[in-house]
Amino acid sequence: MIRNYELCFLIKADLQEEDFNKEIDFIERSILREGGEIVKKDNLGRKTLAYPIKKKEEAIYYLFYIKSNPENISKIESNFYRRENILRYLILQRKKFNFKEIEENAGTVSE
């Protein structure tokens, strides 16, 4: 059964643009290699963290909306566990994607 998932990544903010793009490419390839389908991706930009993570005060928030089998999610997740440039990640199952609500709320987050 295919389900909807939202993947949120906190990526080091001090990366060069080239390194940042390589990290995003790695995430995309990992999702596709394990049978996931990328529906949408959003760069929410650089944000100040509520508390330091791995001695970093800022991170770039990046969201992926994907469709995948539940069995593949653990395989996808295992690719991110030891990545140096990914500070944190979160994978949530969604009943449906509500892109209109997400776009409205994106403007309310302080940068």
N, C-alpha and C positions, 0 to 999 in steps of 0.2 A: 504494500500500500504506500503510495507516494504521499508525503506530508510536507507542510510548509514550515520552514525554519528561518529564523532571523539570527545572523551571526554578527556580533559586535566585537570589534578589535580596538585595542588601545596600542598604538604603535609609537615608538620613540619619536619625539618631536624634533630631536636634533640631527636626524638623518638628512643626508643630501637627497635631492630630488631623485636622482638616479637610484640610490639605495632604497628609497621609499617605494618607487615604482617596481623594483625587483621584488620587494616584499609582497606587494599587492599581486604581482604576477604569480608568485609562489602560492599564495592563498587561492587564487583562481584555478591554477593548475591542480592543486590538491583537491578542490571541490569537484572539478570535472573528471579527474582521474578515478575518483571513488564513485562515480555514477551520479553525482549531483548536477542539477541544472540551475544556473544563475538566472534569477528573474530580474533582479535590479541590484545596483550597488550605489552607495552614496558616501561621499567624503564629507563628513560633518565638520571638518576643520580642526584646528588646534584649540585645545581647551586646557585650562588650569585644573589640575587634579585636586580633589578634596583633601588628599593626603599623599605624601610621596610614595611612589611605587618604584622599587629598585633604584632609589635615590634620584628619581626624576620627578620634577614638579609639573611638567606639562606633557601632553600626549596628543596624538592625532587620532580622532575617533573615525572609524570607518565601518560602515554597515553593509552586509551582504544579505539579500533575501534569496533563499534557494528552495528548491523542491528536491526531496531525496527520500529514499527508503530509510526507515529508522535504523536498520542494521548497518547502513553506511555511515551514519553520523559518528559513531565511535572511531571508525577508520579515518574519517575526515579530521576529527579532533586530535587524533594521535600525531598528525603532521605538525600541529602548532605547539605542542607541549614544550619542546626544547628550543624554540626559536628565540634567539637573543633579542631581536628587535621588536618582538611582540611582548608588551608589558602584561597585558591581560586579554582574555577573550571570554565571551559568553555566548552560548548557543541556546536559543529558546524556540520551542515549538509554538507555532501560531495556527489557529483554526483557519484564518484567512488573512491576507495582507490588506491593510487599510492605508494605502499610500497617501490619500488625501489628508487624513489625520496626522500622519507622520510629517508631511511637508508643512502643515500648519504649526506643529509643535517645534519644528526645527528652528524657526525664527525666534522662538521665545527663550532659547538657551543662551545665557550670556557668554560672551567670548572674552 
